Amino acid sequence: MKLIRVIWKDAKCLNSSLTIDEIKKQTLIETISIGYLVDETKEKIVIAATIFKEINRDDLDSLFKEGFLTFKDISFIPKSQIIKIEELMKK
């Protein structure tokens, strides 16, 4: 399982009053997310920052394939919003 850094553009919500000119000036937020690559489809990638189970890193791939891992702090990132993906650790 790869540990990656994803640089991408995220949406934002503003709970304030803005003029139309102020609205037009708003941009998406450049975001950096780091986690284990859990899933990838044509539309999205899914990363998780937390993996539950006491294991060493060399066991991750086999345990993941066998369905023994659970995840937390999960990000679903649309591929259309991704600027760059970098692998952080290699076996």
C-alpha positions in Angstrom: 0.0 0.0 0.0 1.5 3.3 -1.0 1.9 6.3 1.3 1.2 9.4 -0.9 0.9 13.2 -0.8 -1.9 14.6 -2.9 -1.9 18.3 -3.9 -5.4 19.2 -5.1 -8.1 21.9 -5.3 -10.8 21.6 -2.6 -14.2 23.3 -2.5 -15.1 25.8 0.2 -18.2 27.3 1.8 -18.4 30.8 3.1 -21.1 31.8 5.6 -21.0 35.5 5.0 -22.5 38.1 2.8 -20.6 38.8 -0.5 -21.2 41.0 -3.4 -21.3 39.5 -6.9 -17.8 40.8 -7.6 -16.4 39.3 -4.4 -18.1 36.0 -5.3 -16.4 36.0 -8.7 -13.0 36.5 -7.1 -13.2 33.4 -5.0 -11.1 30.4 -5.9 -10.8 26.8 -4.8 -8.4 26.1 -1.9 -5.1 24.4 -2.8 -4.9 21.5 -0.3 -2.3 18.9 0.6 -3.5 15.6 1.9 -1.3 12.7 3.1 -2.3 9.1 3.6 -2.3 5.5 2.4 -3.8 5.0 -1.1 -6.8 2.7 -0.3 -8.8 2.8 -3.5 -8.6 4.4 -7.0 -11.3 4.6 -9.7 -11.6 6.5 -12.9 -13.4 9.3 -10.9 -11.6 9.5 -7.6 -8.8 8.4 -5.3 -9.3 7.4 -1.7 -6.7 7.9 1.0 -6.7 7.1 4.7 -4.5 8.7 7.3 -5.2 6.0 10.0 -5.1 2.2 9.7 -6.4 0.1 12.6 -4.4 -3.1 13.5 -1.1 -3.6 15.1 1.0 -4.6 12.1 4.4 -3.8 10.6 4.4 -1.9 7.3 5.6 -4.9 5.3 2.3 -6.7 6.0 0.0 -3.9 4.8 -0.4 -5.1 1.2 -1.4 -8.7 2.1 -3.7 -7.6 4.9 -5.4 -5.0 2.7 -6.0 -7.5 -0.1 -7.5 -10.0 2.4 -9.9 -7.4 3.9 -8.4 -7.3 7.4 -7.8 -3.6 7.7 -10.1 -0.8 8.8 -9.5 2.8 8.2 -10.2 6.2 9.6 -9.6 9.8 8.5 -10.6 9.0 5.0 -10.5 11.5 2.1 -12.3 11.0 -1.2 -10.6 13.2 -3.7 -12.0 13.8 -7.2 -9.4 13.1 -9.9 -10.5 16.2 -11.8 -9.3 18.3 -8.8 -5.8 16.7 -8.4 -2.8 18.8 -9.3 0.0 16.3 -8.3 0.4 12.9 -6.5 3.8 12.0 -5.0 4.7 8.7 -3.4 6.4 9.3 -0.1 7.8 5.9 0.9 8.9 3.0 -1.2 9.5 -0.4 0.2 
